[in-house]
Amino acid sequence: MKKYTCPMHPQVLKDDPGKCPLCGMELVLVSDSNSHSSSSMEHQHSMHDHSHNDNKGNFNKHAGHHTGDFLRRFWISLIITIPILALSHMIQQWLGFSLSFGGDKYILLLLGTVIYVYGGLPFLKGMVGEIRAKAIGMMTLVALAISVAYFYSVAVALGVKGMDFFWELATLIDIMLLGHWLEMRSQMAASKALQSLVALLPNEVTVEKNGEAVKISFEQLANNDRIIIKPGEKIAADGIVIEGASYVNESMLTGESKPVKKEVNGKVIAGSINGDGVLKINATGVGKDSYLNKVINLVQQAQDAKSNTQNLADKVAKWLTIIAIAVGAATFFFWFTSNGDLSFALERMVTVMVTACPHALGVAIPLVVAISTTLSATNGLLIRNRTAFETTRKLTTVIFDKTGTLTKGSHAVQRVLSLNKAYSDSDIIQYSAAVQQNSEHHIAKGILKYLKDNNLDLWKSENFEYMQGIGVKGTVKGKEIISCGPNYFKVNNKEQPDIPTEIDQDVETVNYLIINGTVVGLITLADQVREGSRAAVQELKAMGIKSFLLTGDNDSIAASVSKKLDMSGYMANVLPHNKQEKVKEYQNTGEIVAMTGDGVNDAPALAQADVGIAVGSGTDVAAETADIILVNSDPRDVVKLIEFGKKTYRKMIQNLVWAVGYNVVAIPLAAGVLYPNFVLSPAMGAVLMSVSTIVVAINASFLRIKK
C-alpha cells in the first residue's frame, strides 16, 4: 500500500497524495508495498534513477525537493539578513560603526517583510494547519514568535516608540530554516534504511525461454519463470533451486553473516546475492509474493504503529506546547509590568516560545522506531507489534516449544517395528506414509523421507483428517488408518501399548500405526538439539530470565532435553490447545511471559503470551499470531531480540530525557531568570532548540544489533 508523509510532520501518514493537514506542505511518498507490478519496487537497482515511474526515485526526489526548499529559503534569507544587520542600530552600536540615510528604516521594513513572508512562510502555513487540525505544536510556537517580532517592528518603523526586532527576526528565521533542514536530513537518513531494502532487487533478470537465456526487465518477471542467476548477481525472486549449486549471501535479509549453501530443492530469497556458482531457480515469489516485500510491509506497519512510549512523548509534547504559550504570556506580563519596557518584554516572550518548541520530542521516538524496525528486519528480527517489542525488556520467563525451536525438528526414523504378524515392517512404513503424506508435521516429513530413502511405493490415501496434537487419520486400501502419538490413547481413554525395552524413550519419539482400531506397529523417530539452544538458555539465565520447555512429547523426552539444556523446568504431554492454559498459569503468578514456537500448533499460546515469538519461520512471514518473527532458526536470536529491545527502549528514554530536560533548563533562561547577568536572545534560543533536535537524531542513529 502506498504511504505518504509530511517531511515536517512524520506523524502524518496517508494512503493518498495531497497536502499535510498540519502545515500544508506536499506529502512525500515513503513506500509503495502493494506489489512489484504496482511499482513498489520499480527500478530498485539504481539509487540515482530519476524516472517518474520510479517510486523509490520519487521519494528521494520529492523529499529532496522539500529538504532543498528549506535550504534554498535559508540561503536567500541569509543574503537578505546581511543588509538587515547592517541597517540595524543595535548591531551598529555593538560593532561601532554608523550607517544611516534618508528612508533607511523603510528599506529595513521592506527587507524585514520579505524575510518574514518568504522565510517564515513554512511556519505560518504550519500554524494554520495545526490550528485547523486542533493539534497546536511547534509550528504554531515559531509562527507566533516571528509574527510578534515582525508586527512590533513594523509598528516601530511606522513611528511607535521603541527598538525594532528586524535583526532578531531575520536571524531567528535563518536559524529555524537551517535547523529544520538539518533535522529533515536526519529523518531522511533513517528512511534510507527502509529504502535500502527496496533497492535490493535488480533491474534486469535472465530467464530461460525455449531453452535459451533471455534478458527481461524485472517488471516482466512472473511466478514459475525459470531464472538463471550468474555469479555475483542479485536474486530477483523467491524460488526453488532446480539446477546448480552455490553459496548465497543472505545477510542483508536475515542477518546470517555466513553465506548459505544452496543446492537442488533449496529455497532462495529475493534480494540475496549469489556467490561463485550458477543457479537456475523456479520463481515462486515475485513482487508482492516475495519475502522481501512482506518484510517491507512489516517494517512499514511497525513504523506506522504507535507504541506506549510514543503515546507518552505525544502527550508530553502537547503539554509542553501549552506550557510554552502560558509561560511566554506570563513572561511578557511580568517584564512589562516590572519595567514598562515593551520591546524587552516582547523579546523575552518570543525567546521563550522559540526555545520551548517541542521539536526534539516530536522526533525523539519516531526516529528510534524507524531505525530500530529497519535494523531489526535486516538482522532477521521482524517486528509486527511494537508494544510487545518494548515489553521484551521486562520479560521474566521464556517458554520454548521443543520441536523446531530448541530442536531441529528433522525427525529421522530410528526403528520400524511390526507388532502384528499380518504386517511386515515395510507395510508399517507404507501405511504410515500413505496417511501422513498430506501433513506438514515433522514426523510426517521424517516418515516420508524414510520411505523415499528405502525406495518404497507411496500408496494413495483418502478422507484425510488432521487431529491436532494427536496424529492423522485416513483411509488406505479400504482400511481406516491412524498414525498417532501417545496422546491418542490419553484423549480416547484407551490403554497405551507397552513400549519395547530396546527403545530409548529419552531420545526417541514413538509413533503408533493403528489399522481398523488395532495397534499393528510403531515407528520411532529421533530429533537433534539445535546448536545454540544451550547457549541461548544460559544467556537468558545470565539475564535473570527463566526458561521452560513446553512439548507434546512424553515426560522422558521432555526431561532429557530440559536437563541437557539446563533449563528451569519443562511441561510434557501438553496438547496444542492446552499450551495457552500453561502460558496463562505463569502469567497468573505475575510472570511476564514470552512464548516461543513455530507459529502453527503454537498459535493460541503465541497469542496469549505477553510477547509471542515465532521462531524458524524461514521465509514464511505469515505467522499472524506472533508479535515478533525470527527468520532464522537460531534460539540465540531470542536473546538478541531481548537485548535489542532493551537498547531500543534505552534510546527512547534517553531521547525523552534529553528533550524534556533541555526545556526544563532552557525555558527559565529564556524567560530571563538570570537577568541582567545572562540574557538568552531569540536567535540563541532557536540555536539551542535546533541543536537539541539534532542531538536526539544523532543519538537514535547509534542503535546497533549485537552480531
NORTA-V428618 format. One record per residue. N is the residue number from 1. RES is the residue in one letter. OMEGA is omega in radians with two decimals (NA if undefined). BURIAL is # if it has 24 or more other C-alpha atoms within 12 Angstrom, else .. D_FIRST is the distance of its C-alpha to the first C-alpha in Angstrom with 1 decimal. Layout:
# NORTA-V428618
N/RES/OMEGA/BURIAL/D_FIRST
N/RES/OMEGA/BURIAL/D_FIRST
This chain:
# NORTA-V428618
1/M/3.12/#/0.0
2/K/3.12/#/3.8
3/K/3.13/#/6.4
4/Y/3.13/#/10.0
5/T/3.12/#/13.1
6/C/3.12/#/16.8
7/P/-3.13/#/19.0
8/M/-3.10/#/21.7
9/H/-3.07/#/19.9
10/P/3.11/#/17.3
11/Q/3.09/#/17.2
12/V/-3.12/#/15.6
13/L/-3.09/#/11.8
14/K/3.11/#/10.2
15/D/-3.09/./7.2
16/D/3.09/./9.8
17/P/-3.13/./12.3
18/G/-3.12/./15.8
19/K/3.12/#/18.4
20/C/3.14/#/18.6
21/P/-3.10/#/20.5
22/L/-3.07/#/22.7
23/C/3.09/#/23.9
24/G/3.12/#/22.8
25/M/3.09/#/21.4
26/E/3.12/#/18.7
27/L/-3.08/#/15.3
28/V/3.09/#/14.1
29/L/3.13/#/10.8
30/V/3.08/#/10.5
31/S/3.03/#/7.5
32/D/-2.98/#/5.3
33/S/3.12/#/4.9
34/N/-3.12/#/4.6
35/S/3.10/#/8.3
36/H/-3.09/#/11.2
37/S/3.09/#/12.2
38/S/2.99/./9.4
39/S/3.12/#/10.6
40/S/-3.12/#/8.4
41/M/-3.09/#/11.9
42/E/3.06/#/14.2
43/H/-2.99/#/17.6
44/Q/-3.07/#/16.9
45/H/-3.01/#/20.6
46/S/3.10/#/21.9
47/M/-3.11/#/21.0
48/H/-3.14/./23.2
49/D/-3.09/./21.6
50/H/3.13/./21.5
51/S/3.12/./20.1
52/H/3.13/./18.2
53/N/-3.08/./15.9
54/D/-3.09/#/15.2
55/N/3.11/#/12.1
56/K/3.09/#/13.6
57/G/3.12/#/16.8
58/N/-3.13/#/15.5
59/F/3.14/#/14.6
60/N/-3.02/#/18.1
61/K/-3.09/#/19.8
62/H/3.13/#/18.4
63/A/3.10/#/18.7
64/G/3.12/#/22.1
65/H/-3.12/#/23.1
66/H/3.08/#/22.7
67/T/3.11/#/24.4
68/G/3.12/./27.0
69/D/3.11/#/27.5
70/F/-3.13/#/28.7
71/L/3.12/#/30.9
72/R/3.10/./32.3
73/R/3.12/#/33.2
74/F/-3.09/#/34.8
75/W/3.13/#/37.0
76/I/3.12/#/38.1
77/S/3.13/#/38.8
78/L/3.11/#/40.7
79/I/3.13/./42.9
80/I/-3.11/#/43.6
81/T/-3.07/#/44.4
82/I/3.09/./47.3
83/P/3.09/#/49.6
84/I/3.12/#/48.6
85/L/-3.11/#/49.9
86/A/-3.09/#/53.0
87/L/-3.11/#/53.9
88/S/-3.11/#/53.3
89/H/-3.13/#/56.7
90/M/-3.14/./55.4
91/I/3.12/./54.2
92/Q/3.12/./57.5
93/Q/-3.13/./59.5
94/W/-3.05/./57.6
95/L/3.04/./58.0
96/G/3.05/./61.5
97/F/-3.10/./61.3
98/S/3.11/./61.6
99/L/-3.14/./59.8
100/S/3.10/./60.6
101/F/-3.11/./61.4
102/G/3.13/./61.6
103/G/-3.12/./58.3
104/D/-3.12/./56.5
105/K/3.11/#/54.9
106/Y/3.02/#/53.4
107/I/3.11/#/51.9
108/L/3.11/#/50.5
109/L/-3.13/#/49.1
110/L/3.14/#/47.5
111/L/3.11/#/45.9
112/G/3.12/#/44.8
113/T/3.13/#/43.2
114/V/-3.09/#/41.3
115/I/3.10/#/39.9
116/Y/-3.09/#/39.1
117/V/-3.05/#/37.2
118/Y/-3.11/#/35.6
119/G/-3.07/#/35.0
120/G/-3.06/#/34.4
121/L/3.13/#/32.0
122/P/-3.12/#/28.8
123/F/3.11/#/30.4
124/L/3.07/#/31.8
125/K/3.14/#/28.5
126/G/3.12/#/27.0
127/M/3.14/#/29.8
128/V/3.13/#/29.3
129/G/-3.14/#/25.6
130/E/3.14/#/26.5
131/I/3.11/./29.4
132/R/-3.11/./27.4
133/A/-3.09/./24.7
134/K/-3.14/./27.7
135/A/-3.08/#/26.5
136/I/-3.10/#/29.4
137/G/-3.00/#/29.1
138/M/-3.11/#/29.7
139/M/3.13/#/29.4
140/T/-3.14/#/31.8
141/L/-3.13/#/34.3
142/V/-3.12/#/34.3
143/A/3.11/#/34.6
144/L/-3.10/#/37.4
145/A/-3.10/#/39.2
146/I/3.13/#/39.2
147/S/3.10/#/40.1
148/V/-3.13/#/43.1
149/A/-3.08/#/44.2
150/Y/-3.04/#/43.9
151/F/3.05/#/45.6
152/Y/-3.14/#/48.4
153/S/3.09/#/49.0
154/V/3.14/#/49.2
155/A/3.12/./51.7
156/V/-3.14/./53.8
157/A/-3.12/#/53.7
158/L/3.00/./55.0
159/G/3.11/./57.9
160/V/-3.10/./56.9
161/K/3.10/./58.7
162/G/3.14/./56.6
163/M/-3.10/#/54.8
164/D/-3.10/#/51.6
165/F/-2.99/#/48.3
166/F/-3.11/#/47.1
167/W/3.07/#/47.2
168/E/3.12/#/45.4
169/L/-3.10/#/42.8
170/A/-3.11/#/42.2
171/T/3.11/#/42.0
172/L/3.14/#/39.8
173/I/3.11/#/37.2
174/D/-3.07/#/37.6
175/I/3.12/#/36.9
176/M/3.11/#/33.9
177/L/3.13/#/32.3
178/L/3.13/#/33.1
179/G/3.13/#/31.9
180/H/3.10/#/28.5
181/W/3.12/#/28.1
182/L/-3.13/#/29.0
183/E/3.14/#/26.7
184/M/3.07/#/23.7
185/R/3.10/#/24.7
186/S/3.13/#/24.7
187/Q/3.13/#/21.2
188/M/3.10/#/20.0
189/A/3.09/#/22.0
190/A/-3.13/#/20.0
191/S/-3.13/#/16.7
192/K/3.10/#/18.3
193/A/3.10/#/18.5
194/L/3.10/#/14.7
195/Q/-3.12/#/15.0
196/S/3.05/#/17.9
197/L/-3.11/#/15.9
198/V/-3.05/#/13.8
199/A/-3.04/#/17.2
200/L/-3.07/#/18.8
201/L/-3.12/#/18.6
202/P/3.07/#/21.3
203/N/-3.11/#/21.4
204/E/-3.10/#/24.0
205/V/3.06/#/24.8
206/T/3.13/#/28.2
207/V/3.12/#/28.4
208/E/3.12/./31.6
209/K/-3.13/./32.3
210/N/3.08/./35.8
211/G/-3.14/./37.1
212/E/3.09/./36.2
213/A/-3.10/./33.7
214/V/3.09/./31.4
215/K/3.08/./28.9
216/I/3.08/./25.6
217/S/-3.11/./22.5
218/F/-3.08/#/19.6
219/E/-3.11/#/17.6
220/Q/-3.09/./20.6
221/L/-3.13/#/20.5
222/A/3.07/#/20.2
223/N/-3.14/#/20.9
224/N/2.98/./24.7
225/D/3.08/#/25.4
226/R/-3.05/#/28.2
227/I/3.06/#/27.2
228/I/-3.10/#/30.1
229/I/-3.11/#/29.4
230/K/3.14/#/32.2
231/P/3.09/./33.4
232/G/-3.11/./31.3
233/E/3.02/#/28.2
234/K/3.11/#/24.6
235/I/-2.94/#/23.6
236/A/-3.08/#/20.8
237/A/2.96/#/19.7
238/D/3.14/#/20.5
239/G/3.12/#/23.8
240/I/3.12/#/27.4
241/V/3.11/#/30.3
242/I/3.12/#/32.8
243/E/3.07/./35.1
244/G/3.11/#/36.2
245/A/-3.12/#/36.0
246/S/3.00/#/34.7
247/Y/-3.05/#/33.6
248/V/3.12/#/29.9
249/N/-3.14/#/28.6
250/E/-3.00/#/25.6
251/S/-3.11/#/26.2
252/M/-3.12/#/23.0
253/L/-3.04/#/21.0
254/T/-3.10/#/23.4
255/G/3.12/#/25.9
256/E/-3.00/#/28.7
257/S/-3.10/./31.1
258/K/3.05/./33.2
259/P/-3.07/./32.2
260/V/-3.13/#/31.9
261/K/3.12/#/34.1
262/K/3.12/#/32.4
263/E/3.11/./34.7
264/V/-3.09/./34.6
265/N/3.08/./32.4
266/G/-3.14/#/30.6
267/K/3.04/#/26.9
268/V/-3.06/#/25.1
269/I/3.08/#/21.7
270/A/3.12/#/19.5
271/G/3.09/#/20.0
272/S/-3.01/#/23.5
273/I/-3.13/#/26.6
274/N/3.12/#/29.5
275/G/-3.02/#/33.0
276/D/-3.07/./36.3
277/G/3.05/./36.1
278/V/-3.14/#/34.6
279/L/2.97/#/32.2
280/K/-3.08/#/31.3
281/I/3.01/#/28.3
282/N/-3.06/#/26.9
283/A/3.11/#/23.1
284/T/-3.12/#/21.5
285/G/-3.14/#/17.9
286/V/3.07/#/16.4
287/G/-3.05/#/12.8
288/K/-3.13/#/10.4
289/D/-3.04/#/13.7
290/S/3.08/#/14.9
291/Y/-3.12/#/15.8
292/L/-3.13/#/14.6
293/N/3.11/#/10.9
294/K/3.10/#/11.5
295/V/3.13/#/13.2
296/I/3.09/#/10.6
297/N/-3.10/#/8.2
298/L/3.13/#/11.5
299/V/-3.14/#/12.5
300/Q/-3.14/#/9.7
301/Q/-3.14/#/10.3
302/A/3.12/#/13.9
303/Q/3.14/#/14.0
304/D/-3.04/#/12.4
305/A/3.11/#/15.0
306/K/3.11/#/18.5
307/S/-3.14/#/21.5
308/N/-3.11/./25.0
309/T/3.11/#/26.0
310/Q/3.12/#/23.3
311/N/3.10/./24.5
312/L/-3.14/./28.0
313/A/3.13/#/27.3
314/D/3.14/#/25.8
315/K/3.14/./29.0
316/V/-3.14/#/31.3
317/A/3.13/#/29.7
318/K/-3.14/#/30.2
319/W/3.12/#/33.8
320/L/3.08/#/34.5
321/T/3.13/#/33.6
322/I/3.13/#/36.0
323/I/-3.12/#/38.6
324/A/3.13/#/38.4
325/I/-3.12/#/39.1
326/A/-3.13/./41.8
327/V/3.10/#/43.4
328/G/3.13/#/43.2
329/A/3.14/#/45.1
330/A/3.13/#/47.5
331/T/3.11/#/48.1
332/F/-3.11/#/48.9
333/F/-3.10/./51.3
334/F/-3.06/./53.1
335/W/-3.13/#/53.8
336/F/3.13/./54.7
337/T/-3.11/./57.1
338/S/-3.06/./58.5
339/N/3.08/./59.5
340/G/-3.13/./58.7
341/D/-3.08/./56.8
342/L/-3.08/#/54.0
343/S/3.14/#/52.4
344/F/-3.14/#/52.5
345/A/3.11/#/51.0
346/L/3.13/#/48.2
347/E/3.12/#/47.6
348/R/-3.12/#/47.3
349/M/3.13/#/44.9
350/V/-3.13/#/42.6
351/T/3.11/#/42.8
352/V/-3.05/#/41.9
353/M/3.12/#/38.8
354/V/-3.10/#/37.5
355/T/-3.03/#/38.4
356/A/3.13/#/36.8
357/C/-3.08/#/33.3
358/P/-3.08/#/31.0
359/H/3.14/#/28.7
360/A/3.09/#/29.3
361/L/-3.11/#/28.3
362/G/-3.13/#/25.1
363/V/-3.05/#/24.0
364/A/-3.09/#/26.2
365/I/-3.12/#/23.6
366/P/3.13/#/20.2
367/L/3.10/#/21.5
368/V/3.12/#/22.9
369/V/-3.10/#/19.7
370/A/-3.10/#/17.7
371/I/-3.05/#/20.6
372/S/-3.11/#/21.4
373/T/3.14/#/18.0
374/T/3.13/#/17.6
375/L/3.13/#/21.3
376/S/-3.13/#/21.4
377/A/-3.14/#/18.7
378/T/3.06/#/20.7
379/N/3.04/#/23.7
380/G/3.10/#/22.6
381/L/-3.08/#/21.9
382/L/-3.07/#/18.4
383/I/3.08/#/18.1
384/R/-3.07/#/16.3
385/N/-3.05/#/18.6
386/R/3.13/#/19.8
387/T/3.09/#/22.7
388/A/3.12/#/23.9
389/F/3.09/#/23.6
390/E/-3.13/#/25.9
391/T/-3.09/#/28.2
392/T/-3.12/#/29.0
393/R/-3.08/#/31.5
394/K/-3.06/#/33.5
395/L/3.06/#/33.8
396/T/-3.10/#/37.3
397/T/3.02/#/36.9
398/V/3.10/#/34.8
399/I/-3.12/#/35.3
400/F/2.86/#/34.8
401/D/-3.07/#/34.5
402/K/-2.97/#/37.0
403/T/3.12/#/36.0
404/G/-3.14/#/33.2
405/T/3.07/#/32.9
406/L/3.08/#/36.3
407/T/-3.06/#/37.6
408/K/-3.14/#/36.3
409/G/-3.13/#/36.1
410/S/-3.08/#/37.8
411/H/3.09/#/40.5
412/A/-3.13/#/43.3
413/V/3.12/#/46.1
414/Q/-3.10/#/49.4
415/R/2.98/#/51.7
416/V/-3.06/#/52.1
417/L/3.04/#/55.0
418/S/3.10/#/56.5
419/L/-3.09/#/58.2
420/N/-3.05/./59.7
421/K/-3.12/./62.1
422/A/-3.09/./60.7
423/Y/3.09/./57.5
424/S/3.10/./57.3
425/D/3.13/#/54.9
426/S/3.06/#/53.0
427/D/-3.12/#/52.8
428/I/-3.09/#/51.3
429/I/-3.10/#/48.5
430/Q/3.07/#/47.9
431/Y/3.14/#/47.7
432/S/-3.13/#/45.4
433/A/-3.13/#/43.1
434/A/-3.09/#/43.1
435/V/-3.12/#/41.8
436/Q/-2.97/#/39.5
437/Q/3.13/#/37.7
438/N/-3.11/#/34.9
439/S/3.08/#/34.2
440/E/-3.08/./31.8
441/H/-3.14/#/34.1
442/H/3.14/#/35.8
443/I/3.12/#/39.2
444/A/-3.13/#/38.2
445/K/3.13/#/37.1
446/G/-3.14/#/40.4
447/I/3.14/#/42.5
448/L/3.09/#/40.9
449/K/3.12/#/41.3
450/Y/3.13/#/44.9
451/L/-3.12/#/45.4
452/K/-3.13/./44.1
453/D/-3.11/./46.1
454/N/3.06/./49.2
455/N/3.10/./48.6
456/L/-3.13/./48.8
457/D/3.06/./47.5
458/L/-3.10/#/44.5
459/W/3.09/#/45.6
460/K/3.07/./43.5
461/S/3.13/#/42.6
462/E/3.05/./41.6
463/N/-3.11/./40.6
464/F/3.08/./38.5
465/E/3.11/./37.8
466/Y/3.12/./36.1
467/M/-2.99/#/37.9
468/Q/3.10/#/35.7
469/G/-3.07/#/37.7
470/I/-3.10/#/40.7
471/G/3.14/#/40.4
472/V/-3.06/#/39.9
473/K/3.11/#/42.0
474/G/3.12/#/42.7
475/T/3.12/#/45.5
476/V/-3.14/#/46.9
477/K/3.08/./50.0
478/G/-3.11/./50.6
479/K/3.06/./50.8
480/E/-3.08/#/48.6
481/I/3.04/#/47.2
482/I/3.03/#/45.7
483/S/-2.94/#/44.5
484/C/3.04/#/44.2
485/G/-3.11/#/44.8
486/P/-3.11/#/47.3
487/N/3.13/#/45.1
488/Y/-3.10/#/45.9
489/F/3.13/./49.5
490/K/-3.10/./48.6
491/V/-3.08/./46.4
492/N/3.11/./48.9
493/N/3.10/./51.9
494/K/-3.12/./53.5
495/E/3.14/./55.6
496/Q/-3.14/./53.9
497/P/3.08/./56.1
498/D/3.12/./57.8
499/I/-3.14/./56.1
500/P/-3.04/./58.4
501/T/-3.10/./59.7
502/E/-3.14/./58.7
503/I/3.13/./54.9
504/D/-3.06/./53.7
505/Q/3.08/#/51.5
506/D/-3.07/#/50.5
507/V/-2.99/#/48.5
508/E/3.03/#/48.1
509/T/-3.07/#/45.9
510/V/3.07/#/47.8
511/N/-3.07/#/46.3
512/Y/3.00/#/48.7
513/L/-3.14/#/49.2
514/I/3.11/#/50.5
515/I/-3.13/#/51.8
516/N/3.05/./52.9
517/G/-3.11/./53.1
518/T/3.08/./55.1
519/V/-3.06/#/54.1
520/V/-3.14/#/55.1
521/G/3.08/#/53.6
522/L/3.11/#/51.2
523/I/3.08/#/49.0
524/T/3.14/#/48.4
525/L/3.13/#/45.5
526/A/3.13/#/45.0
527/D/3.12/#/42.0
528/Q/3.09/#/41.9
529/V/-3.14/#/40.9
530/R/2.95/#/38.1
531/E/3.13/./39.1
532/G/-3.12/#/37.9
533/S/-3.13/#/38.2
534/R/3.13/#/41.5
535/A/3.14/#/40.3
536/A/-3.14/#/37.3
537/V/-3.14/#/39.6
538/Q/3.13/#/42.1
539/E/3.07/#/39.6
540/L/3.13/#/38.3
541/K/3.12/./42.0
542/A/3.12/./42.6
543/M/-3.14/./39.8
544/G/-3.12/./41.6
545/I/3.14/#/39.1
546/K/3.10/#/40.5
547/S/-3.13/#/39.2
548/F/3.10/#/39.9
549/L/3.13/#/39.7
550/L/-3.04/#/38.4
551/T/3.04/#/39.2
552/G/3.12/#/40.3
553/D/-3.10/#/43.0
554/N/-3.05/#/46.6
555/D/-3.08/#/48.3
556/S/-3.13/#/50.0
557/I/-3.14/#/46.9
558/A/3.14/#/44.9
559/A/-3.12/#/47.9
560/S/-3.12/#/48.3
561/V/-3.13/#/44.7
562/S/-3.14/#/44.8
563/K/-3.12/./48.1
564/K/-3.09/#/47.1
565/L/-3.14/#/44.2
566/D/-3.13/#/46.2
567/M/-3.11/#/43.7
568/S/3.14/#/44.5
569/G/-3.12/#/44.9
570/Y/3.03/#/43.5
571/M/-3.05/#/42.9
572/A/3.11/#/43.8
573/N/-3.11/#/43.8
574/V/3.09/#/40.7
575/L/-3.08/#/38.9
576/P/-3.09/#/35.0
577/H/3.10/#/35.2
578/N/-3.13/#/37.7
579/K/3.11/#/35.7
580/Q/3.13/#/33.8
581/E/3.13/#/37.3
582/K/3.09/#/38.3
583/V/3.12/#/35.5
584/K/-3.12/#/36.4
585/E/3.12/./40.0
586/Y/3.13/#/39.2
587/Q/-3.13/#/37.0
588/N/3.09/./39.9
589/T/3.09/./42.2
590/G/3.14/./40.0
591/E/2.98/#/38.2
592/I/-2.87/#/34.6
593/V/2.93/#/33.4
594/A/3.04/#/30.9
595/M/-3.09/#/30.6
596/T/-3.10/#/30.0
597/G/-3.07/#/29.6
598/D/3.04/#/27.9
599/G/3.13/#/25.3
600/V/3.10/#/26.9
601/N/-3.04/#/30.4
602/D/-3.03/#/29.7
603/A/-3.13/#/26.8
604/P/-3.14/#/28.9
605/A/3.11/#/30.4
606/L/3.14/#/27.2
607/A/-3.10/#/25.9
608/Q/-3.04/#/29.3
609/A/3.06/#/29.7
610/D/3.05/#/29.0
611/V/3.10/#/26.9
612/G/-3.08/#/25.7
613/I/3.07/#/25.6
614/A/-3.08/#/24.7
615/V/3.05/#/26.8
616/G/-3.14/#/27.2
617/S/-3.13/#/23.9
618/G/-3.12/#/23.8
619/T/3.12/#/20.7
620/D/-3.08/#/19.9
621/V/-3.09/#/17.4
622/A/3.13/#/17.2
623/A/-2.95/#/19.9
624/E/-3.07/#/18.5
625/T/-3.11/#/21.6
626/A/3.05/#/21.8
627/D/-3.10/#/21.0
628/I/-3.14/#/21.2
629/I/3.08/#/21.2
630/L/-3.01/#/23.8
631/V/-3.13/#/23.1
632/N/-3.11/#/26.8
633/S/-3.12/#/29.6
634/D/3.14/#/31.7
635/P/3.13/#/32.8
636/R/3.08/#/33.4
637/D/3.06/#/29.6
638/V/3.10/#/30.1
639/V/3.14/#/32.6
640/K/3.12/#/30.4
641/L/-3.12/#/27.6
642/I/3.13/#/30.1
643/E/-3.14/#/31.6
644/F/3.07/#/28.2
645/G/3.12/#/27.4
646/K/3.13/#/30.8
647/K/-3.13/#/30.3
648/T/-3.14/#/27.0
649/Y/3.12/#/28.6
650/R/3.12/#/31.6
651/K/3.11/#/29.6
652/M/-3.12/#/28.0
653/I/3.10/#/31.5
654/Q/-3.14/#/33.1
655/N/3.12/#/30.7
656/L/-3.13/#/31.3
657/V/-3.14/#/35.1
658/W/-3.07/#/35.1
659/A/-3.14/#/33.2
660/V/-3.12/#/35.4
661/G/3.10/./38.6
662/Y/-3.13/#/38.4
663/N/3.13/#/38.4
664/V/-3.14/./41.2
665/V/-2.98/#/43.3
666/A/-3.07/#/42.2
667/I/3.10/#/42.4
668/P/3.11/#/46.2
669/L/3.13/#/46.9
670/A/-3.12/#/45.2
671/A/3.07/#/47.2
672/G/-3.11/#/50.4
673/V/-3.13/./51.7
674/L/3.12/./53.5
675/Y/0.13/./54.9
676/P/-3.09/./57.2
677/N/-3.13/./56.9
678/F/3.10/./53.2
679/V/3.13/#/51.0
680/L/3.14/#/47.3
681/S/3.09/#/46.5
682/P/-3.13/#/43.2
683/A/3.12/#/42.3
684/M/3.07/#/42.9
685/G/3.11/#/41.0
686/A/3.10/#/38.0
687/V/-3.14/#/38.6
688/L/3.14/#/38.6
689/M/-3.13/#/35.4
690/S/3.14/#/33.6
691/V/-3.13/#/35.2
692/S/3.12/#/34.1
693/T/-3.13/#/30.5
694/I/3.09/#/30.9
695/V/3.12/#/32.7
696/V/-3.13/#/29.9
697/A/3.14/#/27.4
698/I/3.14/#/29.9
699/N/3.14/#/30.6
700/A/-3.08/#/27.0
701/S/-3.13/#/27.0
702/F/3.13/./29.9
703/L/3.10/#/27.9
704/R/3.03/#/28.8
705/I/3.12/#/28.5
706/K/3.14/./31.8
707/K/NA/./32.1
